[in-house]
Amino acid sequence: MGVQLLLLEALCRMAGLSPVGWLTGTVFAVATWVVLTVALRRSWTPSFGMANRVTLARTILVGGVTALVADSFERRAPVAVLVALAAVALVLDAVDGQVARRTGTATPLGARFDMEVDAFLILALCVYLVVPLGAWVLCIGLMRYLFVAASWGWPWLRGALPHSMARKTVAALQGVVLVVAGAGILPRTAAAIAVSAALALLVWSFGRDVGWLWRVRGLTVGPAAAPDGVRAGAGPGAMSRRAGPDR
């Protein structure tokens, strides 16, 4: 949490982070610390592990993105800084899974931690794009959360899904498209088309997986699974681009 506050202070000095941005980033840091502490105690994990430390580093970057997004509703956000933080967080998503597998430290807690960070980053980027593109962009960030909420009423949605490279690709694409759209390097119309295409692919991916879970309902119901990174607790890495056991 201390490192998160240091990042917020750096953003304050570099970009003039407003009190709203600072408060939002601080709330994010405290909430992350509380949730992660409770999760660690419940999981009886003997060691936090290097892979989880990489994920924690991404969490700090996501906290910075969240603060800048909150700040953007009061004044123009430093786009270059916001995009840089988000881009590095997305790149590191491919690192923690590799570290977990190579060190033999893959755990259910690590996988869930990774996915939740991804999911929140995607939601934050969607919130940032509401002003230039419209509230419909939130459909991408909220879809995973709606899926999880639906699984409370329909347990068959928690079934384990087979590996699918198409699903992983669609999940990863969400973050890339949102970062590019947020960077402002595309005309607004082109950005809207790109984000619309990403949303269409996500809807297709969700629909395909929900259909599969419906067909095999009753045969297997596992722990809160979701059609993909962006859904199972994640965001587009949820964007989990990992092969083999999740952390």
C-alpha positions in Angstrom: 0.0 0.0 0.0 3.0 2.3 0.7 4.2 1.8 -2.9 0.7 2.7 -4.2 0.8 5.9 -2.2 4.2 6.7 -3.6 2.9 6.2 -7.1 0.0 8.5 -6.4 2.4 11.1 -5.0 4.5 10.8 -8.2 1.4 11.3 -10.3 0.5 14.3 -8.2 3.8 15.9 -8.9 4.0 15.0 -12.6 0.4 15.4 -13.6 -1.1 17.5 -10.8 -3.4 14.8 -9.5 -6.5 16.3 -8.0 -7.9 15.5 -4.5 -10.6 13.3 -6.2 -7.9 11.3 -8.0 -5.8 11.0 -4.9 -8.8 9.9 -2.8 -9.8 7.3 -5.4 -6.3 5.9 -5.7 -6.1 5.7 -1.9 -9.4 3.9 -1.6 -8.3 1.4 -4.2 -5.0 0.8 -2.3 -6.8 0.2 1.0 -9.5 -2.0 -0.6 -6.8 -4.1 -2.3 -4.9 -4.5 0.9 -8.0 -5.5 2.9 -9.3 -8.0 0.3 -5.9 -9.5 -0.4 -5.1 -9.9 3.4 -8.4 -11.7 3.9 -7.9 -13.9 0.9 -4.4 -14.9 2.0 -5.6 -15.9 5.5 -8.5 -18.0 4.1 -6.3 -19.7 1.5 -3.5 -20.6 4.1 -0.9 -19.9 1.4 2.5 -20.4 3.0 4.3 -17.9 0.8 3.1 -15.0 -1.3 5.4 -16.0 -4.1 7.2 -14.2 -6.9 4.3 -14.5 -9.4 1.9 -12.9 -7.0 4.4 -10.1 -6.5 4.4 -9.4 -10.2 0.6 -9.3 -10.1 0.8 -7.0 -7.1 3.0 -4.7 -9.2 0.3 -4.7 -11.8 -2.2 -3.9 -9.2 -0.2 -0.8 -8.2 -0.2 0.3 -11.8 -4.0 -0.3 -12.1 -4.4 1.9 -9.0 -2.6 4.7 -10.8 -4.8 4.2 -13.8 -7.9 4.3 -11.6 -6.8 7.5 -10.0 -6.1 9.2 -13.4 -9.5 8.0 -14.7 -11.3 9.5 -11.7 -9.3 12.7 -12.2 -10.3 12.8 -15.9 -13.9 13.8 -15.0 -12.7 17.1 -13.5 -10.0 18.0 -16.1 -8.1 16.6 -19.0 -6.1 13.6 -17.9 -2.4 13.1 -18.9 -3.2 10.6 -21.6 0.5 9.6 -22.1 0.9 8.7 -18.5 -2.5 6.9 -18.3 -1.8 4.8 -21.4 1.8 4.0 -20.3 0.6 2.7 -16.9 -2.2 0.6 -18.6 0.1 -0.7 -21.3 2.7 -1.9 -18.8 0.0 -3.5 -16.7 -1.2 -5.4 -19.7 2.2 -6.5 -20.7 3.0 -7.8 -17.2 -0.1 -9.9 -17.4 1.8 -12.3 -19.6 4.7 -12.4 -17.1 3.1 -13.5 -13.8 1.6 -16.7 -15.3 5.0 -17.6 -16.8 6.7 -17.0 -13.5 4.1 -19.1 -11.6 4.6 -22.1 -14.0 8.3 -21.9 -14.1 8.7 -21.7 -10.3 5.9 -24.2 -9.6 4.0 -21.8 -7.5 0.6 -21.9 -9.4 -2.3 -21.5 -6.9 -6.0 -20.8 -7.1 -5.5 -17.6 -5.1 -2.9 -16.4 -7.6 -5.2 -17.1 -10.6 -8.1 -15.3 -9.0 -5.9 -12.4 -8.0 -4.6 -12.1 -11.5 -8.1 -12.2 -13.0 -9.6 -9.6 -10.6 -6.8 -7.2 -11.4 -7.4 -7.7 -15.2 -11.1 -7.2 -14.8 -10.8 -4.0 -12.9 -8.3 -2.5 -15.3 -10.6 -3.2 -18.2 -13.5 -1.6 -16.3 -11.4 1.5 -15.5 -10.4 1.9 -19.1 -14.1 1.6 -20.1 -15.1 4.3 -17.6 -12.4 6.5 -19.1 -13.9 6.1 -22.6 -17.4 6.9 -21.5 -16.9 10.6 -22.2 -15.5 10.4 -25.7 -17.5 7.3 -26.9 -20.5 6.9 -24.7 -21.8 4.8 -21.8 -22.3 1.8 -24.1 -18.5 1.1 -23.7 -19.2 0.0 -20.1 -20.7 -3.2 -21.5 -17.2 -4.5 -22.0 -16.1 -3.8 -18.5 -19.3 -4.9 -16.8 -19.9 -8.1 -18.8 -17.7 -10.3 -16.6 -19.3 -8.9 -13.4 -22.8 -9.6 -14.9 -21.7 -13.1 -15.7 -20.5 -13.8 -12.2 -23.7 -12.3 -10.8 -25.8 -14.5 -13.1 -23.8 -17.6 -11.9 -25.2 -17.0 -8.4 -28.7 -17.7 -9.7 -27.7 -20.4 -12.3 -25.0 -22.6 -10.8 -24.4 -24.3 -14.1 -22.6 -21.2 -15.3 -19.8 -22.1 -12.8 -18.9 -25.1 -14.8 -15.3 -25.5 -16.0 -14.7 -24.6 -19.6 -12.3 -26.4 -22.0 -9.2 -24.6 -23.2 -9.9 -22.2 -26.1 -7.3 -20.1 -27.8 -10.1 -18.1 -29.5 -11.5 -17.2 -26.1 -8.1 -16.1 -24.8 -7.4 -14.1 -27.9 -10.8 -12.3 -27.6 -10.1 -11.5 -23.9 -6.6 -10.1 -24.6 -7.9 -8.1 -27.5 -10.2 -6.1 -25.2 -7.4 -4.5 -23.3 -5.4 -3.7 -26.4 -8.3 -2.0 -28.2 -9.3 0.0 -25.1 -5.7 1.3 -24.6 -5.4 2.3 -28.2 -8.8 4.0 -28.1 -7.9 5.8 -24.9 -4.6 6.9 -26.4 -6.5 9.2 -28.8 -4.4 8.2 -31.8 -7.5 7.2 -33.8 -10.3 9.5 -34.9 -13.3 9.2 -32.7 -15.3 7.3 -35.3 -12.5 4.8 -35.9 -12.1 4.3 -32.2 -15.8 3.7 -31.8 -15.7 1.2 -34.6 -12.7 -0.6 -33.1 -14.3 -0.8 -29.6 -17.6 -1.9 -31.1 -15.8 -4.7 -32.9 -14.1 -5.8 -29.7 -17.5 -5.7 -27.9 -19.1 -7.8 -30.6 -16.3 -10.4 -30.3 -16.7 -10.5 -26.6 -20.4 -11.0 -26.8 -19.8 -13.8 -29.3 -17.2 -15.4 -27.0 -19.5 -15.2 -24.0 -22.5 -16.5 -26.0 -20.4 -19.5 -27.3 -19.3 -20.4 -23.8 -22.6 -19.9 -22.2 -24.1 -22.2 -24.8 -21.5 -24.9 -24.1 -22.1 -24.6 -20.3 -25.8 -25.0 -21.0 -25.3 -28.1 -23.0 -23.2 -29.8 -20.3 -25.2 -28.5 -17.3 -25.6 -31.0 -14.6 -22.6 -33.0 -15.7 -20.1 -30.8 -13.9 -20.3 -27.7 -11.8 -16.9 -26.4 -10.7 -15.8 -23.4 -8.7 -16.8 -20.0 -10.1 -15.5 -20.4 -13.6 -16.2 -17.9 -16.3 -16.1 -17.9 -20.0 -12.7 -16.3 -19.9 -10.3 -14.0 -18.4 -12.6 -11.0 -18.6 -15.2 -13.1 -16.9 -13.9 -15.5 -14.5 -12.6 -13.0 -12.2 -10.8 -11.1 -14.5 -10.5 -9.0 -17.4 -8.8 -9.8 -20.3 -6.2 -11.8 -18.8 -8.5 -12.5 -17.3 -6.9 -11.8 -20.2 -5.4 -14.9 -18.9 -3.3 -15.9 -21.8 -1.8 -18.7 -19.8 -1.4 -22.3 -20.8 -1.4 -25.0 -18.2 -2.5 -24.5 -14.6 -3.6 -21.1 -13.5 -1.9 -19.5 -10.6 
